[in-house]
Amino acid sequence: MITDFFRARWRGAAPLDRLFWRDMLLVGTAISLASSALALVLLGLKLPLWLVLTVHFLPVPYNIFLTIAVWRTAEKAGGFKAQLMMLGSALWLIAAAVV
């Protein structure tokens, strides 16, 4: 169920590797790229700028959720790899919001 997905990630119950590599980098990036591509299409169709920007930034709350979930899970895991994933998730969030 979808609530189980979000609950597991919020509580740090999902494996850190899966959360970082699959959920955030793979799926999160795909969602952000799809949203940006759709926003460009809408811009090309000369639709209102507010609509284009809304579509472009629609994934940001989900991306913030994933970043926080990575941080919470990494804090529980500890270690150098977890610290790198925390840094990577913060940089990814910045890049995902811009692209």
C-alpha positions in Angstrom: 0.0 0.0 0.0 1.2 3.5 -0.7 0.9 4.6 3.0 3.2 1.7 3.9 5.8 3.0 1.4 5.8 6.5 2.9 5.6 5.2 6.5 8.6 2.8 6.0 10.8 5.5 4.5 9.8 8.1 7.1 10.6 5.7 10.0 13.9 4.6 8.5 12.7 1.1 8.0 13.6 0.9 4.3 17.1 -0.2 3.5 19.4 2.9 3.0 20.8 1.6 -0.3 17.3 1.1 -1.8 16.1 4.4 -0.5 19.1 6.3 -1.9 19.8 4.5 -5.2 16.3 3.3 -6.3 13.8 5.6 -4.7 15.7 8.8 -4.8 18.2 8.7 -7.6 16.3 6.5 -10.1 12.6 7.1 -9.4 12.9 10.6 -8.0 15.1 11.8 -10.9 12.8 10.2 -13.5 9.8 11.9 -11.9 11.6 15.3 -11.9 12.8 14.9 -15.5 9.3 13.9 -16.6 7.8 16.9 -14.9 10.4 19.2 -16.4 9.8 17.8 -19.9 6.0 18.3 -19.5 6.6 21.8 -18.3 8.7 22.5 -21.4 5.9 21.2 -23.6 3.4 23.4 -21.8 5.7 26.4 -22.3 6.0 25.5 -26.0 2.2 25.5 -26.2 2.3 29.0 -24.7 0.2 28.1 -21.7 0.2 30.4 -18.6 3.5 30.7 -16.8 2.0 29.9 -13.5 0.8 26.5 -14.9 4.2 25.7 -16.4 6.0 26.6 -13.1 3.5 24.6 -11.1 4.1 21.5 -13.2 7.8 22.0 -13.1 7.9 22.3 -9.3 5.2 19.7 -8.5 7.8 16.9 -7.6 9.6 19.2 -5.1 7.6 18.1 -2.0 8.2 14.5 -2.8 11.9 15.2 -3.4 12.1 16.9 0.0 10.4 13.9 1.6 12.9 11.5 0.0 15.9 13.7 1.1 14.6 13.8 4.7 14.0 10.1 4.6 17.6 9.4 3.4 18.9 11.7 6.2 16.8 10.0 8.9 17.8 6.5 7.7 21.4 7.4 7.3 21.6 8.9 10.8 20.3 5.5 12.2 22.8 3.6 10.0 25.8 5.7 10.8 29.2 5.5 9.1 31.1 7.1 6.3 28.8 5.6 3.5 25.8 7.0 5.3 27.4 10.5 5.5 28.1 10.4 1.8 24.5 9.5 1.1 23.4 12.4 3.2 25.6 14.7 1.2 24.6 13.2 -2.1 20.9 13.5 -1.2 21.3 17.2 -0.4 23.1 17.8 -3.7 20.5 15.8 -5.5 17.7 17.8 -4.0 19.3 21.1 -5.2 19.9 19.6 -8.7 16.3 18.2 -8.9 14.8 21.5 -7.9 16.7 23.4 -10.6 16.4 20.9 -13.5 
